């Protein structure tokens, strides 16, 4: 492809191996992160014109999106790679989750790998802290529930005992009254 020759979305999508709608969505995500595509003067904002560097950036986006599945994160990584000029200087790692005979190669710069690792560590720490807090909360909730249940049982037993005492006292008082009238004990 001639570096001076720009392509419209349909031709660029064919070259990258996707459809024009997907290409436009990727371009929008890259633009959100500050990547600038050239535009012609047609229409309200003009149509995007894709040049060789744009094709390379979108190819990186395509390769990363198949691995990460997060448009925003992939757009940030792609813009960072293009900004650093490290498109050709990538460190390869192999993703062995798939078929071992045909591994999938994922590429990261050293900085991206550090950022990714730090993010994973941070997310894991937050999740563990959250799970620990949830476990403590659940334990406290269970303890309070058991305490309340025991307290309610003791109160019911105490009230029943009090009812029995009151009933016995009434019976004794009524027997005393009839006993006085009829001379019985």
N, CA, C and O of each residue as an XYZ file, in Angstrom:
740
protein
N       0.845     -1.185      0.000
C       0.000      0.000      0.000
C       0.885      1.243      0.000
O       1.848      1.317      0.764
N       0.573      2.201     -0.836
C       1.306      3.463     -0.919
C       0.997      4.283      0.330
O      -0.170      4.463      0.678
N       2.041      4.785      1.014
C       1.838      5.537      2.256
C       1.070      6.830      2.028
O       0.443      7.347      2.952
N       1.110      7.354      0.819
C       0.411      8.600      0.514
C      -1.036      8.358      0.099
O      -1.815      9.306     -0.003
N      -1.401      7.116     -0.138
C      -2.739      6.789     -0.595
C      -3.608      6.415      0.603
O      -3.299      5.484      1.347
N      -4.699      7.158      0.775
C      -5.607      6.881      1.873
C      -6.734      5.968      1.432
O      -7.092      5.921      0.255
N      -7.292      5.236      2.404
C      -8.386      4.307      2.118
C      -9.625      4.732      2.892
O      -9.531      5.292      3.984
N     -10.796      4.457      2.305
C     -12.045      4.653      3.026
C     -12.284      3.424      3.908
O     -11.559      2.433      3.813
N     -13.284      3.495      4.748
C     -13.537      2.448      5.742
C     -13.696      1.074      5.105
O     -13.172      0.093      5.634
N     -14.395      0.979      3.998
C     -14.642     -0.323      3.380
C     -13.332     -0.976      2.943
O     -13.100     -2.153      3.222
N     -12.474     -0.213      2.258
C     -11.199     -0.775      1.790
C     -10.271     -1.074      2.966
O      -9.587     -2.097      2.973
N     -10.247     -0.188      3.952
C      -9.398     -0.417      5.130
C      -9.867     -1.658      5.886
O      -9.046     -2.451      6.348
N     -11.173     -1.827      6.012
C     -11.720     -2.993      6.707
C     -11.340     -4.275      5.981
O     -10.981     -5.264      6.621
N     -11.413     -4.271      4.657
C     -11.010     -5.456      3.882
C      -9.540     -5.770      4.113
O      -9.169     -6.934      4.259
N      -8.703     -4.743      4.146
C      -7.272     -4.956      4.338
C      -6.979     -5.510      5.735
O      -6.101     -6.357      5.894
N      -7.702     -5.041      6.730
C      -7.487     -5.492      8.109
C      -8.148     -6.834      8.359
O      -7.702     -7.596      9.217
N      -9.201     -7.129      7.622
C      -9.891     -8.406      7.803
C     -11.081     -8.304      8.727
O     -11.340     -9.216      9.513
N     -11.797     -7.219      8.645
C     -13.001     -7.041      9.452
C     -14.050     -6.350      8.584
O     -13.834     -6.148      7.389
N     -15.178     -5.990      9.178
C     -16.191     -5.287      8.389
C     -16.148     -3.790      8.703
O     -15.605     -3.399      9.736
N     -16.710     -2.945      7.834
C     -16.628     -1.494      8.021
C     -17.247     -0.994      9.330
O     -16.746     -0.041      9.926
N     -18.331     -1.630      9.778
C     -18.973     -1.191     11.025
C     -18.047     -1.421     12.218
O     -17.916     -0.562     13.090
N     -17.408     -2.591     12.245
C     -16.466     -2.889     13.328
C     -15.281     -1.928     13.264
O     -14.829     -1.427     14.293
N     -14.783     -1.675     12.068
C     -13.658     -0.754     11.891
C     -14.017      0.630     12.426
O     -13.209      1.261     13.107
N     -15.205      1.097     12.126
C     -15.641      2.408     12.615
C     -15.711      2.428     14.146
O     -15.315      3.404     14.783
N     -16.214      1.347     14.717
C     -16.291      1.284     16.184
C     -14.898      1.341     16.796
O     -14.674      2.040     17.784
N     -13.957      0.596     16.199
C     -12.574      0.633     16.695
C     -12.004      2.038     16.565
O     -11.330      2.527     17.472
N     -12.278      2.688     15.431
C     -11.771      4.045     15.203
C     -12.335      5.004     16.243
O     -11.614      5.865     16.747
N     -13.607      4.865     16.567
C     -14.228      5.719     17.588
C     -13.553      5.506     18.935
O     -13.271      6.471     19.645
N     -13.292      4.256     19.293
C     -12.620      3.963     20.568
C     -11.224      4.574     20.596
O     -10.809      5.125     21.615
N     -10.498      4.481     19.486
C      -9.167      5.081     19.418
C      -9.249      6.606     19.517
O      -8.413      7.230     20.171
N     -10.243      7.201     18.877
C     -10.408      8.650     18.945
C     -10.735      9.107     20.365
O     -10.320     10.193     20.771
N     -11.470      8.299     21.124
C     -11.766      8.637     22.521
C     -10.476      8.743     23.339
O     -10.401      9.503     24.304
N      -9.457      7.962     22.934
C      -8.177      7.967     23.648
C      -7.181      8.958     23.054
O      -6.023      9.007     23.470
N      -7.639      9.755     22.070
C      -6.789     10.811     21.545
C      -6.151     10.534     20.198
O      -5.437     11.390     19.675
N      -6.385      9.369     19.624
C      -5.828      9.079     18.304
C      -6.577      9.919     17.272
O      -7.796     10.067     17.363
N      -5.863     10.469     16.295
C      -6.482     11.346     15.304
C      -6.384     10.716     13.919
O      -5.293     10.411     13.437
N      -7.542     10.526     13.290
C      -7.610     10.054     11.910
C      -7.804     11.257     11.001
O      -8.458     12.230     11.375
N      -7.238     11.185      9.820
C      -7.474     12.238      8.828
C      -8.902     12.110      8.324
O      -9.470     11.018      8.282
N      -9.468     13.247      7.944
C     -10.838     13.250      7.433
C     -10.893     14.096      6.162
O     -10.147     15.062      6.006
N     -11.798     13.708      5.254
C     -12.013     14.542      4.069
C     -13.066     15.588      4.390
O     -13.542     15.647      5.524
N     -13.438     16.403      3.434
C     -14.390     17.481      3.707
C     -15.817     17.129      3.306
O     -16.629     18.026      3.083
N     -16.137     15.844      3.211
C     -17.500     15.411      2.866
C     -18.332     15.282      4.137
O     -17.832     14.844      5.173
N     -19.574     15.657      4.053
C     -20.487     15.479      5.180
C     -20.226     16.469      6.299
O     -19.428     17.396      6.165
N     -20.924     16.247      7.414
C     -20.843     17.144      8.569
C     -19.426     17.210      9.149
O     -18.848     18.290      9.266
N     -18.868     16.041      9.514
C     -17.524     15.990     10.093
C     -16.495     15.433      9.118
O     -15.303     15.401      9.425
N     -16.938     15.004      7.970
C     -16.026     14.387      7.019
C     -15.895     12.902      7.290
O     -16.178     12.427      8.389
N     -15.457     12.171      6.262
C     -15.252     10.738      6.418
C     -13.811     10.478      6.797
O     -12.909     11.191      6.356
N     -13.590      9.461      7.611
C     -12.221      9.097      7.976
C     -11.485      8.573      6.743
O     -12.044      7.841      5.927
N     -10.231      8.964      6.633
C      -9.339      8.450      5.603
C      -8.250      7.682      6.354
O      -7.600      8.231      7.244
N      -8.055      6.427      5.997
C      -7.114      5.565      6.696
C      -5.819      5.443      5.894
O      -5.825      4.973      4.756
N      -4.704      5.874      6.501
C      -3.389      5.766      5.884
C      -2.649      4.593      6.522
O      -3.156      3.972      7.456
N      -1.466      4.293      6.026
C      -0.692      3.131      6.486
C      -0.506      3.111      8.012
O      -0.726      2.064      8.621
N      -0.111      4.224      8.657
C       0.016      4.193     10.132
C      -1.318      3.872     10.818
O      -1.347      3.198     11.847
N      -2.421      4.363     10.237
C      -3.746      4.069     10.795
C      -4.059      2.577     10.668
O      -4.604      1.965     11.586
N      -3.706      2.006      9.520
C      -3.923      0.570      9.294
C      -3.119     -0.234     10.309
O      -3.613     -1.218     10.860
N      -1.871      0.190     10.557
C      -1.041     -0.505     11.552
C      -1.669     -0.407     12.943
O      -1.722     -1.395     13.675
N      -2.143      0.787     13.304
C      -2.770      0.975     14.621
C      -4.021      0.111     14.749
O      -4.246     -0.510     15.788
N      -4.833      0.073     13.694
C      -6.058     -0.735     13.733
C      -5.739     -2.228     13.744
O      -6.483     -3.019     14.326
N      -4.642     -2.614     13.106
C      -4.218     -4.019     13.154
C      -3.802     -4.394     14.577
O      -4.121     -5.483     15.055
N      -3.097     -3.500     15.240
C      -2.741     -3.737     16.647
C      -4.013     -3.856     17.479
O      -4.134     -4.752     18.314
N      -4.955     -2.955     17.250
C      -6.236     -2.979     17.966
C      -6.912     -4.325     17.750
O      -7.372     -4.946     18.709
N      -6.979     -4.786     16.500
C      -7.618     -6.064     16.173
C      -6.949     -7.217     16.927
O      -7.629     -8.075     17.489
N      -5.617     -7.230     16.935
C      -4.902     -8.319     17.602
C      -5.127     -8.302     19.114
O      -5.273     -9.355     19.735
N      -5.153     -7.116     19.698
C      -5.354     -7.018     21.145
C      -6.789     -7.310     21.556
O      -7.027     -7.919     22.599
N      -7.740     -6.879     20.744
C      -9.153     -7.082     21.126
C      -9.492     -8.564     21.156
O     -10.359     -8.980     21.925
N      -8.837     -9.354     20.352
C      -9.113    -10.795     20.374
C      -8.623    -11.430     21.671
O      -9.084    -12.508     22.046
N      -7.695    -10.774     22.357
C      -7.151    -11.304     23.606
C      -7.812    -10.698     24.842
O      -8.125    -11.415     25.792
N      -8.027     -9.379     24.836
C      -8.466     -8.686     26.050
C      -9.969     -8.477     26.138
O     -10.507     -8.451     27.245
N     -10.671     -8.328     25.014
C     -12.125     -8.179     24.978
C     -12.625     -6.909     25.673
O     -13.814     -6.818     25.979
N     -11.756     -5.929     25.930
C     -12.165     -4.684     26.575
C     -11.759     -3.534     25.668
O     -10.580     -3.193     25.582
N     -12.738     -2.932     24.987
C     -12.454     -1.897     23.992
C     -11.659     -0.731     24.571
O     -10.695     -0.272     23.959
N     -12.056     -0.256     25.740
C     -11.386      0.913     26.318
C      -9.923      0.609     26.626
O      -9.041      1.407     26.308
N      -9.664     -0.543     27.244
C      -8.295     -0.912     27.587
C      -7.462     -1.131     26.330
O      -6.307     -0.709     26.271
N      -8.038     -1.785     25.326
C      -7.318     -2.033     24.081
C      -6.998     -0.720     23.381
O      -5.906     -0.559     22.837
N      -7.934      0.213     23.391
C      -7.700      1.513     22.765
C      -6.547      2.239     23.462
O      -5.695      2.829     22.798
N      -6.519      2.197     24.792
C      -5.434      2.836     25.537
C      -4.086      2.204     25.192
O      -3.103      2.908     24.957
N      -4.049      0.865     25.164
C      -2.802      0.179     24.832
C      -2.345      0.502     23.420
O      -1.156      0.720     23.184
N      -3.279      0.534     22.484
C      -2.934      0.815     21.088
C      -2.386      2.224     20.944
O      -1.356      2.425     20.300
N      -3.058      3.200     21.534
C      -2.591      4.585     21.447
C      -1.224      4.720     22.112
O      -0.361      5.447     21.620
N      -1.026      4.022     23.229
C       0.272      4.071     23.908
C       1.366      3.483     23.014
O       2.455      4.048     22.920
N       1.089      2.372     22.369
C       2.077      1.751     21.478
C       2.407      2.655     20.302
O       3.574      2.824     19.948
N       1.388      3.230     19.703
C       1.619      4.112     18.562
C       2.389      5.348     19.020
O       3.297      5.805     18.325
N       2.037      5.889     20.177
C       2.715      7.073     20.707
C       4.166      6.820     21.044
O       5.002      7.709     20.886
N       4.482      5.611     21.510
C       5.854      5.256     21.849
C       6.647      4.842     20.622
O       7.870      4.723     20.685
N       5.966      4.622     19.509
C       6.653      4.178     18.298
C       7.218      2.782     18.427
O       8.276      2.482     17.874
N       6.518      1.922     19.156
C       7.021      0.567     19.411
C       6.244     -0.468     18.618
O       6.159     -1.625     19.031
N       5.684     -0.079     17.504
C       4.886     -1.016     16.720
C       5.720     -2.220     16.281
O       5.225     -3.346     16.269
N       6.980     -1.987     15.921
C       7.823     -3.086     15.455
C       8.649     -3.709     16.577
O       9.151     -4.823     16.429
N       8.795     -2.992     17.710
C       9.626     -3.493     18.799
C       8.758     -4.082     19.904
O       8.623     -3.475     20.967
N       8.176     -5.237     19.677
C       7.270     -5.837     20.651
C       7.882     -7.091     21.251
O       8.596     -7.834     20.578
N       7.594     -7.316     22.525
C       8.010     -8.523     23.189
C       6.873     -9.521     23.080
O       5.739     -9.197     23.431
N       7.143    -10.717     22.605
C       6.092    -11.714     22.414
C       5.989    -12.620     23.624
O       6.993    -12.992     24.231
N       4.772    -12.967     23.961
C       4.511    -13.996     24.959
C       3.508    -14.940     24.345
O       2.794    -14.567     23.414
N       3.440    -16.156     24.851
C       2.539    -17.153     24.287
C       1.426    -17.426     25.266
O       1.668    -17.657     26.451
N       0.209    -17.401     24.774
C      -0.965    -17.726     25.571
C      -1.233    -19.213     25.382
O      -1.661    -19.637     24.309
N      -0.984    -20.001     26.418
C      -1.120    -21.447     26.292
C      -2.485    -21.954     26.733
O      -2.655    -23.162     26.903
N      -3.449    -21.089     26.919
C      -4.786    -21.520     27.303
C      -5.475    -22.258     26.162
O      -6.338    -23.103     26.398
N      -5.104    -21.947     24.946
C      -5.723    -22.573     23.789
C      -4.989    -23.866     23.450
O      -4.246    -24.400     24.274
N      -5.192    -24.350     22.273
C      -4.557    -25.563     21.802
C      -3.040    -25.424     21.872
O      -2.487    -24.462     21.338
N      -2.360    -26.369     22.522
C      -0.914    -26.292     22.687
C      -0.168    -26.435     21.363
O       0.958    -25.953     21.236
N      -0.775    -27.086     20.386
C      -0.115    -27.245     19.103
C      -0.164    -25.972     18.277
O       0.693    -25.758     17.419
N      -1.156    -25.123     18.523
C      -1.276    -23.847     17.811
C      -1.483    -22.730     18.827
O      -2.590    -22.210     18.961
N      -0.410    -22.354     19.551
C      -0.566    -21.302     20.552
C      -0.847    -19.955     19.899
O      -0.481    -19.706     18.750
N      -1.512    -19.091     20.673
C      -1.826    -17.747     20.212
C      -0.751    -16.816     20.764
O      -0.467    -16.850     21.961
N      -0.157    -15.998     19.924
C       0.888    -15.084     20.359
C       0.270    -13.736     20.698
O      -0.473    -13.155     19.906
N       0.591    -13.255     21.884
C       0.138    -11.950     22.336
C       1.396    -11.099     22.509
O       2.409    -11.589     23.009
N       1.341     -9.848     22.104
C       2.517     -9.000     22.210
C       2.278     -7.862     23.181
O       1.220     -7.234     23.178
N       3.287     -7.605     24.021
C       3.251     -6.516     24.980
C       4.612     -5.839     24.990
O       5.638     -6.498     24.817
N       4.624     -4.531     25.191
C       5.882     -3.866     25.474
C       6.174     -4.122     26.942
O       5.293     -4.562     27.682
N       7.386     -3.854     27.367
C       7.744     -4.077     28.766
C       6.893     -3.210     29.683
O       6.454     -3.658     30.742
N       6.663     -1.968     29.271
C       5.849     -1.053     30.065
C       4.408     -1.555     30.156
O       3.805     -1.514     31.228
N       3.854     -2.026     29.041
C       2.487     -2.537     29.052
C       2.367     -3.762     29.945
O       1.376     -3.927     30.657
N       3.375     -4.616     29.906
C       3.368     -5.812     30.743
C       3.401     -5.432     32.220
O       2.691     -6.025     33.032
N       4.227     -4.443     32.568
C       4.279     -3.969     33.955
C       2.934     -3.375     34.379
O       2.438     -3.663     35.468
N       2.349     -2.546     33.511
C       1.057     -1.939     33.832
C      -0.016     -3.003     33.986
O      -0.824     -2.941     34.913
N      -0.031     -3.969     33.095
C      -1.021     -5.043     33.144
C      -0.853     -5.855     34.429
O      -1.833     -6.180     35.098
N       0.395     -6.179     34.766
C       0.674     -6.950     35.979
C       0.257     -6.167     37.218
O      -0.364     -6.722     38.124
N       0.596     -4.880     37.262
C       0.209     -4.051     38.404
C      -1.307     -3.971     38.537
O      -1.841     -4.023     39.645
N      -1.997     -3.846     37.410
C      -3.456     -3.764     37.435
C      -4.057     -5.067     37.959
O      -4.995     -5.044     38.756
N      -3.519     -6.202     37.512
C      -4.009     -7.504     37.977
C      -3.777     -7.653     39.477
O      -4.653     -8.129     40.199
N      -2.599     -7.246     39.946
C      -2.291     -7.332     41.379
C      -3.247     -6.444     42.168
O      -3.769     -6.859     43.203
N      -3.478     -5.231     41.687
C      -4.381     -4.311     42.376
C      -5.801     -4.847     42.416
O      -6.451     -4.795     43.460
N      -6.295     -5.363     41.288
C      -7.654     -5.912     41.238
C      -7.784     -7.121     42.153
O      -8.796     -7.283     42.835
N      -6.762     -7.967     42.169
C      -6.789     -9.155     43.027
C      -6.794     -8.741     44.497
O      -7.533     -9.307     45.303
N      -5.965     -7.750     44.844
C      -5.926     -7.265     46.223
C      -7.277     -6.714     46.650
O      -7.751     -6.996     47.751
N      -7.901     -5.923     45.771
C      -9.219     -5.375     46.087
C     -10.246     -6.479     46.256
O     -11.069     -6.433     47.170
N     -10.199     -7.490     45.360
C     -11.163     -8.580     45.437
C     -10.978     -9.368     46.729
O     -11.959     -9.716     47.386
N      -9.717     -9.656     47.102
C      -9.455    -10.406     48.328
C      -9.908     -9.598     49.537
O     -10.511    -10.142     50.461
N      -9.616     -8.294     49.532
C     -10.046     -7.442     50.646
C     -11.565     -7.412     50.733
O     -12.135     -7.473     51.822
N     -12.211     -7.318     49.583
C     -13.673     -7.305     49.554
C     -14.235     -8.628     50.060
O     -15.180     -8.648     50.849
N     -13.642     -9.742     49.599
C     -14.114    -11.057     50.031
C     -13.892    -11.234     51.528
O     -14.740    -11.800     52.217
N     -12.747    -10.749     52.043
C     -12.463    -10.846     53.467
C     -13.471    -10.009     54.250
O     -14.004    -10.461     55.264
N     -13.730     -8.803     53.782
C     -14.706     -7.944     54.449
C     -16.092     -8.584     54.417
O     -16.824     -8.537     55.406
N     -16.446     -9.175     53.290
C     -17.745     -9.847     53.190
C     -17.813    -11.036     54.139
O     -18.849    -11.274     54.760
N     -16.717    -11.785     54.259
C     -16.700    -12.939     55.165
C     -16.867    -12.476     56.614
O     -17.629    -13.077     57.372
N     -16.158    -11.410     57.001
C     -16.275    -10.876     58.361
C     -17.703    -10.372     58.591
O     -18.294    -10.630     59.640
N     -18.247     -9.662     57.620
C     -19.619     -9.149     57.738
C     -20.608    -10.300     57.906
O     -21.483    -10.248     58.770
N     -20.472    -11.339     57.081
C     -21.377    -12.493     57.179
C     -21.235    -13.187     58.523
O     -22.234    -13.601     59.112
N     -20.002    -13.323     59.022
C     -19.771    -13.962     60.315
C     -20.435    -13.155     61.435
O     -21.098    -13.712     62.309
N     -20.244    -11.826     61.391
C     -20.859    -10.970     62.408
C     -22.381    -11.043     62.330
O     -23.064    -11.085     63.353
N     -22.897    -11.058     61.117
C     -24.346    -11.142     60.931
C     -24.877    -12.456     61.510
O     -25.916    -12.467     62.169
N     -24.174    -13.552     61.269
C     -24.589    -14.851     61.824
C     -24.530    -14.858     63.345
O     -25.426    -15.384     64.006
N     -23.456    -14.263     63.904
C     -23.346    -14.197     65.363
C     -24.491    -13.372     65.965
O     -25.082    -13.764     66.971
N     -24.793    -12.245     65.351
C     -25.887    -11.419     65.855
C     -27.231    -12.128     65.725
O     -28.075    -12.039     66.617
N     -27.421    -12.818     64.630
C     -28.664    -13.555     64.418
C     -28.827    -14.654     65.473
O     -29.915    -14.832     66.020
N     -27.745    -15.392     65.758
C     -27.790    -16.443     66.785
C     -28.052    -15.844     68.163
O     -28.828    -16.393     68.946
N     -27.401    -14.711     68.460
C     -27.612    -14.047     69.745
C     -29.060    -13.614     69.886
O     -29.672    -13.816     70.935
N     -29.609    -13.018     68.836
C     -30.998    -12.571     68.875
C     -31.956    -13.745     69.051
O     -32.936    -13.645     69.788
N     -31.672    -14.862     68.371
C     -32.521    -16.039     68.483
C     -32.495    -16.591     69.921
O     -33.537    -16.936     70.478
N     -31.287    -16.668     70.514
C     -31.173    -17.151     71.893
C     -31.869    -16.202     72.873
O     -32.534    -16.646     73.809
N     -31.712    -14.899     72.652
C     -32.348    -13.907     73.509
C     -33.863    -14.017     73.438
O     -34.540    -13.955     74.464
N     -34.394    -14.178     72.242
C     -35.830    -14.316     72.059
C     -36.348    -15.593     72.741
O     -37.411    -15.580     73.362
N     -35.598    -16.686     72.622
C     -35.982    -17.945     73.272
C     -36.010    -17.771     74.786
O     -36.958    -18.209     75.438
N     -34.980    -17.135     75.356
C     -34.927    -16.911     76.805
C     -36.081    -16.010     77.261
O     -36.682    -16.243     78.309
N     -36.382    -14.983     76.466
C     -37.482    -14.091     76.822
C     -38.810    -14.840     76.795
O     -39.636    -14.656     77.690
N     -39.030    -15.676     75.792
C     -40.266    -16.461     75.720
C     -40.382    -17.416     76.903
O     -41.456    -17.564     77.486
N     -39.255    -18.072     77.259
C     -39.265    -18.974     78.417
C     -39.582    -18.204     79.701
O     -40.355    -18.663     80.541
N     -38.978    -17.040     79.833
C     -39.209    -16.214     81.025
C     -40.667    -15.760     81.096
O     -41.279    -15.781     82.164
N     -41.219    -15.348     79.949
C     -42.617    -14.916     79.927
C     -43.553    -16.078     80.244
O     -44.544    -15.895     80.951
N     -43.256    -17.251     79.740
C     -44.083    -18.432     80.026
C     -44.019    -18.772     81.516
O     -45.035    -19.103     82.127
N     -42.807    -18.687     82.101
C     -42.643    -18.942     83.530
C     -43.447    -17.935     84.336
O     -44.091    -18.298     85.321
N     -43.416    -16.685     83.929
C     -44.161    -15.629     84.623
C     -45.660    -15.880     84.520
O     -46.389    -15.700     85.495
N     -46.129    -16.303     83.324
C     -47.559    -16.623     83.161
C     -47.973    -17.748     84.104
O     -49.029    -17.684     84.734
N     -47.132    -18.778     84.195
C     -47.435    -19.898     85.096
C     -47.493    -19.438     86.547
O     -48.367    -19.867     87.301
N     -46.568    -18.567     86.942
C     -46.563    -18.053     88.318
C     -47.822    -17.233     88.607
O     -48.431    -17.360     89.669
N     -48.200    -16.390     87.643
C     -49.405    -15.568     87.810
C     -50.638    -16.462     87.881
O     -51.515    -16.232     88.714
N     -50.721    -17.474     87.028
C     -51.869    -18.385     87.041
C     -51.935    -19.142     88.365
O     -53.016    -19.335     88.920
N     -50.772    -19.572     88.871
C     -50.753    -20.291     90.154
C     -51.184    -19.362     91.286
O     -51.908    -19.775     92.192
N     -50.738    -18.108     91.234
C     -51.104    -17.154     92.277
C     -52.599    -16.861     92.227
O     -53.232    -16.738     93.275
N     -53.169    -16.750     91.048
C     -54.608    -16.516     90.916
C     -55.385    -17.713     91.441
O     -56.393    -17.550     92.127
N     -54.928    -18.887     91.127
C     -55.609    -20.090     91.588
C     -55.569    -20.184     93.107
O     -56.545    -20.561     93.756
N     -54.415    -19.830     93.649
C     -54.276    -19.875     95.097
C     -55.182    -18.833     95.755
O     -55.815    -19.105     96.775
N     -55.237    -17.647     95.165
C     -56.114    -16.597     95.708
C     -57.577    -16.997     95.573
O     -58.350    -16.768     96.502
N     -57.979    -17.574     94.471
C     -59.377    -17.956     94.306
C     -59.710    -19.126     95.227
O     -60.826    -19.178     95.743
N     -58.794    -20.068     95.458
C     -59.056    -21.166     96.392
C     -59.194    -20.619     97.804
O     -60.005    -21.119     98.584
N     -58.434    -19.625     98.135
C     -58.530    -19.003     99.453
C     -59.871    -18.320     99.645
O     -60.420    -18.371    100.745
N     -60.411    -17.693     98.635
C     -61.696    -17.021     98.723
C     -62.814    -18.027     98.940
O     -63.648    -17.839     99.826
N     -62.845    -19.107     98.135
C     -63.893    -20.120     98.276
C     -63.736    -20.897     99.575
O     -64.697    -21.337    100.206
N     -62.515    -21.033     99.918
C     -62.286    -21.724    101.219
C     -62.848    -20.936    102.368
O     -63.375    -21.523    103.313
N     -62.755    -19.628    102.321
C     -63.280    -18.780    103.375
C     -64.802    -18.829    103.375
O     -65.435    -18.817    104.431
N     -65.374    -18.884    102.190
C     -66.821    -18.900    102.124
C     -67.356    -20.240    102.599
O     -68.305    -20.286    103.382
N     -66.758    -21.331    102.135
C     -67.269    -22.664    102.476
C     -66.482    -23.330    103.580
O     -66.774    -24.476    103.921
N     -65.512    -22.673    104.144
C     -64.748    -23.206    105.256
C     -63.725    -24.240    104.847
O     -63.341    -25.076    105.665
N     -63.278    -24.210    103.623
C     -62.245    -25.142    103.189
C     -60.911    -24.435    103.060
O     -60.800    -23.210    102.999
N     -59.927    -25.280    103.025
C     -58.592    -24.752    102.790
C     -58.272    -24.711    101.374
O     -57.178    -24.290    101.000
